Amino acid sequence: MNAIAQVRPLEQANNNIVEVVVYVKEELGEQERNEVVSALDRMDVIAGAEFCPLRNHLLLVKYDRHLFSSQQVLKSFTSLHLDARLIGPI
């Protein structure tokens, strides 16, 4: 099963949505990946999140760049007790 957050209407109606790649250092199982995606999905400023199917340590996160920054995205991983690194935009 692929851990994918639902895309909110925020993304459909907003051209300020950007996507960044985040590297998660920990080895996460499927349930843990689903929990990370669910936690990000509960954040109003995140438009969507998903782990790369063949690279379970990479997460694609979509957010509104006018409401949130890439550094804030990275800090959200700290609140989830994960060691993560920002790779960059897509």
BADREN-203446 format. One record per residue: residue in one letter; x, y, z of N, C-alpha, C in turn. Coordinates in pm, whole numbers, plus 32768, in hexadecimal, padded with zeros to 4 digits. Layout:
# residues N
aXYZXYZXYZ;...
END
This chain:
# residues 90
m80547F8A80008000800080008058807C8000;n803880DA7FAF808581567FA4804A81BE8003;a80A281F880568075825C80B8806582E38074;i7FE9830880587FCD838580127F6383D3805F;a7F7D845080767F1984A780B47EBA84D78048;q7E3F84EB806C7DDF8520800C7E0485AE7FE7;v7DEF85CE7F687E0986567F3A7D9286AB7F5F;r7DAC87177FA27D4387707FCF7D1B87D17F5F;p7CA5880D7F6D7C7D88757F0D7CE388E67F06;l7D2E88FC7F727D9889617F757DF389537EFB;e7E1788D77EDB7E7288C17E6C7E2E88DA7DE6;q7DB388B37DD97D6E88BF7D597D5689507D31;a7D4189A87D927D1C8A327D737D8F8A947D86;n7E078A647DA57E728ABC7DCD7EF08AA17D7B;n7F208B067D357F9A8AF37CE680178B137D39;n80088B297DBB80798B417E1480AE8AC07E52;i80788A4F7E2780A089CE7E5E812789A77E23;v818489847E7B820689517E52821C88C97E93;e827C88807E5E829887FA7E91832C87EF7EB0;v834B87B87F2583D687A27F4C83EA870E7F6A;v846786E57F60848D865C7F8284D18661800A;v84A4860A806484DF860080E98516857380FA;y8594856C812685D584EC814385C384CC81D6;v858B845781F385788429827D85E283C1829A;k863583DB830086A68384831F867D82FE835A;e861282FD83A885E9828183E985AF821E8384;e85C1819E83A285808135835584F28127838B;l84908148833A84058143836683BC80D2831F;g836C808C836C831780258332829D806582F2;e824C801482B381D58048826E8176809082CC;q815E805783428103809783A1813B811D83CF;e81BD812483E981FA81A1841481F4820A83A6;r820B81E183298200823E82B98171827382AE;n810E821B82BF8082824682BA806482AA8329;e809D829483A0808882F0840F80C6837983F5;v813C837A83B5817D83F9839281278446832F;v80F9840182C880A5844182628024847582A2;s7FE8842682FB7F6D8451833F7F8584CD8394;a7FF684D083DB80168544842E802885C183D9;l806C85B38368807E8625830E7FF9864F82D1;d7FA685ED82B27F24860982767ECA865A82D4;r7EDD864A83557E8C869583B67EB4872883BE;m7F25874B83867F5287D683867F0C88218315;d7EC9888E83367E7C88D882D27ED189118261;v7F50892C827A7FA3896B82137FE4890681B6;i7FD7888781D4800D881F817C7F9F87F5811B;a7FBD87FD809A7F5A87DA80337F5F87468011;g7FCD8703802D7FD886758010806286438033;a806B85C1804E80EB8583807080E884F28045;e815A84C08018816384337FF481F584087FF4;f820B838D801C82908351801382A3831F7F85;c831D83257F54833D82EF7ED0833082567ED7;p82EB821A7E7A82D0818A7E80834E81327E89;l83B581537E41842D80FF7E40849D81357E97;r848881A77ED284EB81E67F2A84A382157FA9;n849181B78005844081D1807C847B823780DB;h84F1826780BF852E82CD81158518835A80DD;l84D78365806984BB83E8802D842684058032;l8407847E805D837C84A78069836785268017;l82FE85297FC782D9859F7F7A826C85E97FC6;v828586677FE3822686B6803181FD87317FE0;k817A87447FD1814487B97F8A810A88197FF1;y812988997FDE80F888FE803C80EA89847FF5;d809E89DE8031808B8A647FFC81008ABA802A;r81508AE97FCD81CA8B327FEF81AD8BBB802C;h81338BEB8021810F8C69806080E28C5880F1;l80C38BDD811780968BC2819F80FF8B7981F3;f815E8B3B81B281BE8AE281F482408AE881A7;s82AF8ACC81E983318ACA81A483698A3C81A6;s83CC8A248153840C89A08150844D898181D7;q848189E6821B84BD89D0829F845289A98305;q83DB89E182F7836D89BA83508341892B8334;v8343890482B58325887882928389881E82D9;l8408884182D0847187F1830F845D87EA83A7;k843A885B83E48423885D847583AD8805849E;s834E87F2844582DD879C8466830A870C847B;f837986E4843D83AE865D845283ED865084DC;t842686BC850E845C86BC859683EE86A285FB;s837A86E085E4830986CA864082D7863A863A;l82F785F485CD82D3856685C08343850C85F2;h83AC8548862A842085008660846A84B285F3;l847684F0857E84C084B3850F8537850B84EA;d85A484CB84C8861985128497860B851B83FF;a85F6859483CD85DC85A7833F863486158307;r86498610828586978675823F864986A381C4;l864F872381AB860E875C81358668874580BE;i863587028059868186EA7FDF867287617F81;g85F7878D7F6E85E088017F18855B87FA7ED1;p854188607E7F84C188647E3684C088067DC0;i844987ED7D8F8439879B7D17842687F77CA1;
END
